[in-house]
Amino acid sequence: MKRINLWVVVILLGGAGSGLSQYYDGGMGYYGQEGGRFMGGLGFASISEGGETRNYLSVAFRPEFCFGKIGVGLNINLLYDVEGGGIRARDWDSSYDYIRLLRYLRYGRKMDKTYARIGTLDAARLGHGFIVNYFTNEASYDNRKIGLELDLDFGEYGFESAVSNLGRSDLVGLRVYLRPMYTLDIPVLKNFAMGATYAADFDPDVNAGSDDGISVIGGDLELPLVRSPVFTTMLYFDYAHIRGYSSVEHKSRIFGAGKALGLYAGISNLFGLAEVSARIERRWLGKEFIASYFDPFYEIDRFRIVSGDTLHKADALLGVTEETRGIFGELYGGLLGNKVRLLGMMSRLDSQPHSGKLHLAAEAPDLVPVLAAHMTYDKGYIEKVGDLFSLDDRSVARLGLGYKLKPYLIVYIDYIWTYVETEEGSHIYRQQRRIEPKMVFSYNF
């Protein structure tokens, strides 16, 4: 029997909180999990923006339901201004805000033969992630979008796709692949695949009158070496190059190219204690090239206004003036019967300062009888070890810790560090900190 988690908030502790906001799953949903949950909150919110802190009463519901291959997620978040009165207008000032009550609707899971998702994209990836890797269209709670993912695998061929915003021309990505020897009964070679990927943001500055699009095109090869119920390994190769608009040079141009050789390995259900997969890549990156250009930070980095100057992410390519080499690594695992789930990614160039990027996600709802915890953390422009442990304008984070008063009654406090536009459409971002205390009733059946 499948387990369905029903989460109902009975009361929320006094203090600062914003309900259930930006519950970015850190990529855990990319790998899939069973069951559903209903989460909600009633309490207080304290939101700091631009040096000003405002207090709100919050009512929030974020249910997620799973019925076989079908999943549905909703997002209802009301903030009542304690000082000024009224619902926070910024959350409900357009018809699109009401459409976004549907957080997502999906069929299947990533890597299934058929996978579709509409709504929030928590961790979109195409292929091995050399072009689009764990992209999210919800980097800012106040600028959520309705996106689409659609993957179909017909055996001999198939495709993966991602659209960040159905409301306008933002990021669109497509990977098609072919298994030319699929019909031949030849071990190993049967699953050899060739792929081609095209991903583009047609309007980074959200101005229909400008022509500042950016695109990445690439190809890949993959060869599964071992496929068994317990152990899987695969070799793969990626190549990509970038073309787009430079606001510094005021023209569209061809930027650089890069390639990567990688090894994937996975262990399934090792004595019921561990299910772990890992991959490591050696990367050769040319001048004016960035691997995984469309990454978890892309929604923030794509276009900014800083001190009156307009900056595109593509302008950062001009600063890559030398060919470089680097390492990329990823580890995903479920431990102790999946009581602990974790995901970690790290990349760094051999000789380029501040080139490190880190993504971490973990959850442990049942590891310790009296505690429950979850976290996500993204960090860019890492240079030294100390950078890993500081929250600043290079960070997006969420940490939640819960104490189980009873097995079914949990007190949670979440701390969120994210970004918000100073004004809608301004592309000027400031840090936003949110604290969410809540008391949750949990019943499994």
C-alpha positions as CSV (number, residue, x, y, z in Angstrom):
1,M,0.0,0.0,0.0
2,K,1.3,3.4,-0.9
3,R,1.7,5.9,1.9
4,I,-0.1,9.2,1.8
5,N,1.1,11.9,4.2
6,L,-1.7,14.3,5.2
7,W,-0.3,17.5,6.8
8,V,-2.7,19.9,8.5
9,V,-1.6,22.9,10.5
10,V,-3.6,23.3,13.7
11,I,-1.9,26.4,15.0
12,L,1.2,28.5,14.3
13,L,3.4,29.7,17.0
14,G,3.8,33.4,17.6
15,G,6.8,35.1,16.0
16,A,7.9,35.9,12.5
17,G,6.7,33.8,9.6
18,S,5.3,34.1,6.1
19,G,3.3,30.9,5.6
20,L,4.6,28.4,3.1
21,S,6.6,30.4,0.6
22,Q,9.1,29.3,-2.0
23,Y,9.2,25.7,-0.9
24,Y,11.8,25.0,-3.6
25,D,12.5,21.3,-3.3
26,G,16.2,21.6,-4.3
27,G,15.9,19.0,-7.0
28,M,14.5,16.2,-4.9
29,G,11.4,16.1,-7.0
30,Y,13.6,15.4,-10.0
31,Y,14.3,11.9,-8.8
32,G,10.7,11.3,-7.5
33,Q,9.0,10.1,-4.4
34,E,5.8,8.4,-3.5
35,G,2.7,9.8,-1.7
36,G,1.3,13.2,-1.2
37,R,0.9,15.8,1.6
38,F,-1.3,18.7,2.7
39,M,0.5,21.6,4.3
40,G,-0.9,24.8,5.6
41,G,-0.2,27.6,8.1
42,L,-1.8,30.3,10.1
43,G,0.3,32.8,12.0
44,F,2.6,35.8,11.6
45,A,5.0,37.0,8.9
46,S,7.9,39.4,9.0
47,I,9.4,40.3,5.6
48,S,12.5,42.5,5.2
49,E,12.9,44.3,1.9
50,G,15.1,47.2,1.1
51,G,15.9,47.9,4.7
52,E,12.3,48.0,5.8
53,T,10.5,45.3,7.7
54,R,6.7,44.8,7.6
55,N,4.6,42.5,9.7
56,Y,1.8,40.4,8.4
57,L,-0.7,37.8,9.5
58,S,-0.4,34.8,7.2
59,V,-2.7,32.1,6.0
60,A,-1.1,29.6,3.6
61,F,-2.0,26.2,2.1
62,R,0.3,24.2,-0.1
63,P,-1.2,20.8,-0.7
64,E,0.5,18.2,-2.9
65,F,-1.4,15.1,-3.9
66,C,-0.2,12.0,-5.7
67,F,-2.5,9.4,-7.3
68,G,-0.4,6.8,-9.2
69,K,1.5,8.8,-11.9
70,I,-0.5,11.9,-11.4
71,G,0.6,14.7,-9.1
72,V,-1.1,18.0,-8.2
73,G,0.3,20.9,-6.2
74,L,-1.5,24.0,-5.1
75,N,-0.1,27.3,-3.6
76,I,-2.5,29.6,-1.6
77,N,-0.7,32.3,0.4
78,L,-2.4,35.3,1.9
79,L,-0.5,38.0,3.8
80,Y,-2.5,40.6,5.8
81,D,-0.6,43.8,6.6
82,V,-0.8,44.3,10.4
83,E,0.2,48.0,10.3
84,G,-1.5,49.2,7.1
85,G,-4.4,46.8,6.8
86,G,-5.5,44.8,3.9
87,I,-4.0,41.8,2.0
88,R,-0.5,42.3,0.6
89,A,-1.4,43.8,-2.8
90,R,1.7,42.7,-4.6
91,D,0.7,39.1,-4.3
92,W,-2.7,39.6,-6.1
93,D,-2.3,42.5,-8.5
94,S,-2.7,40.6,-11.8
95,S,-4.8,37.7,-13.2
96,Y,-1.6,35.7,-13.5
97,D,-1.4,35.6,-9.7
98,Y,-4.6,33.7,-9.5
99,I,-3.5,31.2,-12.2
100,R,-0.4,30.6,-10.1
101,L,-2.6,29.1,-7.3
102,L,-2.0,25.9,-9.3
103,R,1.6,25.3,-8.3
104,Y,2.0,22.3,-10.7
105,L,0.2,19.5,-12.4
106,R,2.3,16.5,-13.5
107,Y,2.2,13.1,-15.0
108,G,5.0,10.6,-14.3
109,R,8.5,11.5,-13.1
110,K,11.6,12.7,-14.8
111,M,13.4,9.8,-16.5
112,D,10.1,7.9,-17.0
113,K,9.0,7.0,-20.5
114,T,6.4,9.7,-20.3
115,Y,6.8,12.8,-18.1
116,A,4.8,16.0,-18.2
117,R,4.6,18.9,-15.7
118,I,2.9,22.3,-15.9
119,G,3.4,25.1,-13.4
120,T,6.4,25.6,-11.1
121,L,9.6,24.0,-12.4
122,D,11.7,23.1,-9.4
123,A,14.7,21.5,-11.1
124,A,14.4,21.3,-14.9
125,R,17.3,19.5,-16.7
126,L,17.9,18.5,-20.3
127,G,20.2,15.6,-21.0
128,H,23.3,15.5,-18.7
129,G,22.8,19.1,-17.6
130,F,25.6,20.6,-19.6
131,I,23.3,23.3,-21.0
132,V,20.1,23.3,-18.7
133,N,20.8,22.0,-15.2
134,Y,18.4,22.2,-12.3
135,F,16.8,25.4,-13.6
136,T,13.9,26.8,-11.5
137,N,11.4,29.4,-12.6
138,E,10.6,30.1,-8.9
139,A,13.9,31.7,-7.8
140,S,11.8,34.6,-6.5
141,Y,8.5,34.0,-4.7
142,D,7.0,37.2,-6.0
143,N,7.9,36.4,-9.6
144,R,6.7,32.9,-10.0
145,K,5.8,31.6,-13.5
146,I,3.8,28.9,-15.2
147,G,6.2,26.6,-17.0
148,L,6.1,23.3,-18.8
149,E,8.2,20.2,-19.0
150,L,7.4,17.4,-21.5
151,D,9.5,14.2,-22.1
152,L,8.7,11.3,-24.3
153,D,10.9,8.2,-24.8
154,F,9.8,5.9,-27.6
155,G,12.7,3.5,-27.3
156,E,14.5,4.1,-30.6
157,Y,14.2,7.9,-30.2
158,G,12.7,10.5,-27.9
159,F,12.9,14.1,-26.6
160,E,13.0,16.2,-23.5
161,S,11.7,19.8,-23.3
162,A,11.3,22.7,-20.9
163,V,9.5,26.0,-21.2
164,S,10.0,28.4,-18.2
165,N,7.1,30.7,-18.9
166,L,3.9,30.0,-20.9
167,G,2.9,33.7,-20.6
168,R,5.7,35.0,-22.7
169,S,8.9,34.1,-24.5
170,D,11.5,33.3,-21.8
171,L,13.6,30.1,-21.7
172,V,12.7,27.4,-24.1
173,G,14.8,24.2,-24.3
174,L,14.6,21.0,-26.4
175,R,16.8,17.9,-26.5
176,V,16.1,15.1,-29.1
177,Y,17.9,11.8,-29.1
178,L,18.3,8.7,-31.2
179,R,19.4,5.2,-30.3
180,P,20.5,3.9,-33.7
181,M,21.2,0.3,-32.5
182,Y,18.1,-0.1,-30.3
183,T,16.5,-2.8,-32.5
184,L,19.7,-4.9,-32.5
185,D,20.1,-7.4,-29.7
186,I,23.7,-6.4,-28.9
187,P,24.5,-5.9,-25.2
188,V,25.8,-2.5,-24.3
189,L,25.6,-1.0,-27.8
190,K,21.8,-1.4,-27.9
191,N,21.4,1.6,-25.6
192,F,24.0,3.8,-27.2
193,A,22.4,7.2,-27.8
194,M,23.1,10.4,-29.7
195,G,21.4,13.7,-28.7
196,A,21.1,17.3,-29.8
197,T,20.0,20.2,-27.6
198,Y,18.8,23.7,-28.3
199,A,17.9,26.1,-25.4
200,A,17.3,29.8,-25.7
201,D,16.0,32.8,-23.7
202,F,14.4,35.0,-26.4
203,D,14.0,38.1,-24.2
204,P,16.2,38.3,-21.1
205,D,15.3,41.9,-20.3
206,V,11.5,41.3,-20.7
207,N,11.3,44.1,-23.3
208,A,9.6,43.1,-26.5
209,G,11.3,46.0,-28.3
210,S,14.8,44.7,-27.8
211,D,16.7,42.0,-29.5
212,D,18.8,40.6,-26.7
213,G,18.2,36.8,-27.0
214,I,20.7,34.2,-25.9
215,S,20.9,30.6,-27.1
216,V,23.0,27.5,-26.5
217,I,23.2,24.6,-28.9
218,G,25.0,21.3,-28.3
219,G,25.3,17.6,-29.0
220,D,25.9,14.6,-26.8
221,L,26.7,10.9,-26.8
222,E,26.0,8.3,-24.1
223,L,26.9,4.7,-23.6
224,P,25.5,2.6,-20.7
225,L,28.2,0.1,-19.8
226,V,26.4,-1.9,-17.1
227,R,22.7,-2.2,-16.4
228,S,21.6,-4.5,-13.6
229,P,19.0,-4.3,-10.8
230,V,21.8,-3.3,-8.4
231,F,24.5,-1.5,-10.4
232,T,24.5,0.9,-13.4
233,T,27.3,2.8,-15.1
234,M,27.4,5.1,-18.1
235,L,29.9,7.0,-20.1
236,Y,28.8,10.3,-21.7
237,F,30.2,13.2,-23.7
238,D,28.7,16.7,-24.2
239,Y,29.6,19.6,-26.5
240,A,27.9,23.1,-26.5
241,H,28.4,26.6,-27.8
242,I,26.7,29.9,-27.0
243,R,25.4,32.7,-29.3
244,G,23.6,35.8,-28.1
245,Y,23.5,39.5,-27.4
246,S,26.1,41.5,-25.6
247,S,24.9,44.7,-24.0
248,V,28.5,45.8,-23.6
249,E,29.2,45.5,-27.4
250,H,25.6,46.3,-28.4
251,K,25.4,43.5,-30.8
252,S,24.6,39.8,-31.2
253,R,27.6,37.6,-31.7
254,I,29.0,34.1,-31.3
255,F,30.6,33.4,-27.9
256,G,32.6,30.3,-26.9
257,A,32.2,26.6,-26.8
258,G,33.0,23.8,-24.3
259,K,32.9,20.1,-23.9
260,A,32.8,17.5,-21.1
261,L,33.5,13.8,-20.6
262,G,31.6,12.2,-17.7
263,L,31.1,8.9,-15.8
264,Y,27.9,8.0,-14.1
265,A,27.5,5.2,-11.5
266,G,24.5,4.2,-9.5
267,I,23.8,1.6,-6.8
268,S,20.2,0.5,-6.1
269,N,18.9,-0.9,-2.9
270,L,22.1,-2.0,-1.3
271,F,20.9,-4.3,1.5
272,G,18.0,-1.9,2.0
273,L,20.3,0.7,3.5
274,A,21.4,2.8,0.6
275,E,20.5,3.9,-2.9
276,V,23.2,6.2,-4.2
277,S,24.1,7.6,-7.6
278,A,27.1,9.8,-8.5
279,R,28.7,11.3,-11.6
280,I,31.9,13.2,-12.2
281,E,32.9,15.2,-15.3
282,R,36.1,16.6,-16.6
283,R,35.3,19.8,-18.5
284,W,37.3,21.6,-21.2
285,L,35.8,25.1,-21.5
286,G,36.8,27.6,-24.2
287,K,37.0,31.4,-24.0
288,E,33.6,33.1,-23.4
289,F,31.8,29.9,-22.3
290,I,30.0,28.9,-19.1
291,A,28.8,25.3,-18.6
292,S,25.2,24.8,-17.5
293,Y,24.4,28.3,-18.6
294,F,20.7,27.9,-17.6
295,D,21.3,27.0,-14.0
296,P,19.3,27.5,-10.7
297,F,20.4,31.2,-10.5
298,Y,19.5,32.0,-14.1
299,E,16.2,33.7,-13.3
300,I,18.1,36.2,-11.2
301,D,21.3,36.5,-13.3
302,R,19.6,36.7,-16.8
303,F,19.2,40.5,-16.6
304,R,19.8,43.0,-13.8
305,I,20.0,46.8,-13.3
306,V,22.9,47.6,-10.9
307,S,23.6,51.3,-10.1
308,G,21.7,52.3,-13.2
309,D,23.6,50.0,-15.5
310,T,21.9,47.2,-17.4
311,L,23.7,43.9,-17.1
312,H,23.0,40.6,-19.0
313,K,24.4,37.3,-17.9
314,A,25.9,37.1,-21.4
315,D,28.1,40.0,-20.5
316,A,29.9,37.8,-17.9
317,L,31.1,35.6,-20.9
318,L,33.3,38.5,-22.0
319,G,35.2,38.2,-18.8
320,V,36.2,34.6,-19.6
321,T,39.3,35.5,-21.6
322,E,41.2,32.2,-21.3
323,E,40.5,28.6,-22.0
324,T,39.9,26.7,-18.8
325,R,39.5,23.2,-17.4
326,G,37.5,22.2,-14.5
327,I,35.6,19.5,-12.5
328,F,31.9,18.9,-11.9
329,G,30.6,16.4,-9.5
330,E,27.1,15.3,-8.3
331,L,25.9,12.9,-5.6
332,Y,22.4,11.8,-4.9
333,G,21.4,9.3,-2.3
334,G,18.7,7.8,-0.1
335,L,20.1,6.3,3.1
336,L,18.7,4.1,5.8
337,G,15.6,3.0,3.9
338,N,15.2,6.5,2.4
339,K,14.9,8.1,5.8
340,V,17.6,10.6,4.7
341,R,17.6,11.9,1.1
342,L,20.3,14.2,-0.1
343,L,21.6,15.9,-3.3
344,G,24.8,17.7,-3.8
345,M,26.5,19.4,-6.8
346,M,29.8,21.2,-7.0
347,S,31.7,22.7,-9.9
348,R,34.9,24.6,-10.1
349,L,37.4,25.7,-12.7
350,D,41.1,24.9,-12.3
351,S,42.5,28.5,-12.6
352,Q,39.6,30.9,-12.5
353,P,38.9,32.8,-9.3
354,H,35.4,32.8,-7.8
355,S,34.3,30.1,-10.2
356,G,32.9,27.7,-7.7
357,K,29.2,26.8,-7.6
358,L,27.4,24.7,-5.0
359,H,23.9,23.2,-4.7
360,L,22.8,21.2,-1.7
361,A,19.5,19.7,-0.7
362,A,18.6,17.3,2.0
363,E,15.6,16.1,4.0
364,A,15.2,13.8,7.0
365,P,11.6,13.6,8.1
366,D,11.9,10.3,10.1
367,L,15.6,9.8,10.9
368,V,15.4,10.8,14.6
369,P,12.1,9.9,16.4
370,V,11.7,13.4,17.8
371,L,13.1,15.6,14.9
372,A,12.3,16.4,11.3
373,A,14.4,18.5,9.0
374,H,14.9,19.8,5.4
375,M,17.2,22.2,3.7
376,T,18.2,23.6,0.3
377,Y,21.2,25.8,-0.4
378,D,22.6,27.4,-3.6
379,K,25.8,29.4,-3.7
380,G,27.7,31.0,-6.6
381,Y,31.0,32.7,-7.1
382,I,32.8,30.6,-4.5
383,E,36.5,31.2,-4.1
384,K,37.4,29.9,-0.6
385,V,36.0,27.5,2.0
386,G,34.7,30.4,4.1
387,D,32.4,31.4,1.2
388,L,30.4,28.2,1.7
389,F,29.2,29.3,5.1
390,S,28.1,32.9,4.4
391,L,24.7,34.1,3.3
392,D,24.9,37.0,0.9
393,D,23.9,38.2,-2.5
394,R,25.4,35.0,-4.0
395,S,23.1,32.7,-1.9
396,V,19.6,31.2,-2.0
397,A,18.7,29.1,1.0
398,R,16.0,27.5,3.1
399,L,16.4,25.6,6.3
400,G,13.7,24.0,8.3
401,L,13.8,22.1,11.7
402,G,10.9,20.5,13.4
403,Y,10.4,19.0,16.9
404,K,7.9,16.2,17.3
405,L,5.8,16.9,20.4
406,K,4.0,13.7,19.4
407,P,4.7,11.4,16.4
408,Y,1.8,13.2,14.7
409,L,2.4,16.8,16.0
410,I,5.4,18.7,14.8
411,V,6.6,22.3,15.6
412,Y,8.5,23.6,12.6
413,I,10.6,26.8,12.1
414,D,11.9,27.6,8.5
415,Y,14.4,30.2,7.7
416,I,14.4,31.5,4.0
417,W,17.0,33.6,2.3
418,T,16.0,34.7,-1.2
419,Y,15.6,37.6,-3.6
420,V,12.8,39.9,-4.6
421,E,12.4,42.7,-7.2
422,T,12.2,46.2,-5.6
423,E,9.4,46.9,-8.0
424,E,7.7,44.5,-10.4
425,G,9.6,44.5,-13.8
426,S,12.4,46.6,-12.4
427,H,15.0,43.8,-12.6
428,I,16.6,45.4,-9.5
429,Y,16.9,42.7,-6.8
430,R,17.3,42.9,-3.1
431,Q,17.8,40.2,-0.5
432,Q,14.7,39.0,1.3
433,R,14.7,37.1,4.5
434,R,11.7,35.1,5.8
435,I,11.1,33.1,9.0
436,E,8.2,30.6,9.1
437,P,7.2,29.0,12.4
438,K,4.3,26.5,12.2
439,M,2.8,23.6,14.1
440,V,1.9,20.6,11.9
441,F,-0.4,17.7,12.4
442,S,0.8,14.6,10.4
443,Y,-1.2,11.5,9.9
444,N,-0.1,8.6,7.6
445,F,-2.4,6.1,6.0
